[in-house]
Amino acid sequence: MSIRKLLCCFICNRCPDSRDTSSSVSHEAKNNKNYLKSGNGLIDWIRLGNSGVDLTGVGGRVRMIHPSELKQHNTKNDAWLAIRGRVYNITQYLPFHPGGAEELMRGAGRDATELFDKIHPWINYDSLLVKCLVGTLRVETQDIFFDANDSFPESDLLLPSSITQDRIVIRNQLTNYTTPPRKKRLLPEDDFLDALNTSLELEELSLPGYLGTLKIFKREMPPEDVPPALFYDWEQTPKHLTIAVYTGPYSNPGAYSRIAEGNLLIEVTINGWLQTIKVLLEETVQEHLRTKVCYHSGKIEITAYKAESKIWKSCGEITVGSPNKITSHKILEYKVICKKVLTHDSWMLAMAPRNGSIVLPLGHHVKVHQTIAGSEYVRSYTPVNNYWDEEIVNNADIRLAVKRYDNGILSPMLTSLNIGEFVKAAGPYGTFQLHRLKSTRIMYLLAAGTGITPMLGLITFMLTRSNPKCDYVHLLFFNKTEKDIMFHDKMIALANEDKRFNVIHILSNAGETWKGRKGRISAKLLPEIFGEHKIDYDEDTSFACVCGPKEFTFISLNILKGLGVEESFIHVFIG
Ligand code: HEM
């Protein structure tokens, strides 16, 4: 591959079907206006970034930045801008910007996401400005609208753990760890829009043409500044000890548990808060634990296997740490413990944490970090739940479906990892709010290529939920060829088993034997499919999710809107 093409792909994520932001699928770049002096080309910029010069101007310390602070950095000698919640010092980049310094200065001192997306949404700004990152834009939350229905109904709080008759069960009193009650507040429209525009959590809303018509008051905001209320309970049989943590219906908790120095540590994340529960165990248990999350009720169940079969006097001493707002993500190490082929160019990697794991809510993702030739590459992956990977691998905490992009950088490295080798990942990331599905009975999922991974968890959630029962999950899955379809057999099996699951495959480069649909996402194709399958959109009970390359996402959104689907009933997964 030529240097030109390589560089083109370093700056651009426009190539169709390329979701690997580190990839270098070839295409011709747009004609640049030649604003750059010699010595100010892309190679020179990369060289400067690798030279050790502090491009952040603040010593590289990343922190939360208030919009009022961002506003002050608006001169050519000191220019910051924010894109999708990340704040960059662009002072040094000004002479390297191919569109000219003056143009770039239009975004200085403010959230430039919309402006940036209007001009060149395909540009890989995150890679170009990786050495210029100064922080994340603070979300203004004090005026945010809380839904009073979010508080836990009494009946759910007192929901007993499942107790079967043949078990000897000793339960303690339900322990209440209280936090201030959630409040319902209204806010002036301007403040709300401000919060929305500067919100990292709501980055998907800044897609062009999307924010403009948003029905903002229909959207519920996560109760960012209110720590979650946790309640716990325990029970035992001679063989097992089970700790149940109640987080409230639809609170979408992430949970991770482990034994450390004989104690049981449980980490719970909810809405950007992390809380640790420590159990000084009365007696010894085995290292291997089973952690189950019921997303509907918000109940987390951790089962430990006793070293000696007997009834304990108590489970031990339980302490609940103070809730901490997650402001940065630790990069953790994972060991590849199982690797298997998914398709001709994708693999499933099952990984075990080395020391501590990412606590991942449903619909959220991790970012895999890898340093290659002195530069750090990052790529988002949504882990796959074990329904979709039948092989039981003990201790596997995260399973990633990784597609290899031959011209990419990170994916060839990841897919050539061997069992026993290590990967670094951070998280949880994402904006998906499970409580938006409270009344959903019909789900439309539009996925392209590896964009299927966030949909997998939603499919199992919707089909296993009992109240309200889901009527249909319609998955429209776009791929190039038949052999590119991930989880094909499993999808056929699920569709046969559960008639509510309707999967429609659409191939852009189908072989002659393909009997299914052909084409790409288009304003013509989608209504055709919807019509053929008699898919009726009902405002109160329908919800749509989209995940795929950016162009796919833009087109899907526009089509859905054209079909009458309201923005507040669409979620876009963006890595
Ligand atoms: C938000 C304020 C920005 C404005 C107003 C702006 C404006 C422009 C304009 C007018 C062009 C020329 C487009 C053309 O010739 O067709 C351009 C090109 C370019 N800009 Fe920006 N830009 C902004 C931010 C950024 C940022 C943050 C980056 C990356 C870190 C960036 C990277 C580039 C690149 C790589 C090109 C060349 C595009 C190509 O070859 O396709 N720009 N920009």
Boltz pocket constraint, residues with backbone or C-beta under 6 A from the ligand:
constraints:
  - pocket:
      binder: B
      contacts: [[A, 11], [A, 29], [A, 30], [A, 31], [A, 32], [A, 33], [A, 97], [A, 98], [A, 99], [A, 100], [A, 103], [A, 104], [A, 105], [A, 106], [A, 107], [A, 112], [A, 115], [A, 116], [A, 119], [A, 120], [A, 123], [A, 124], [A, 125], [A, 126], [A, 128], [A, 129]]
      max_distance: 6.0
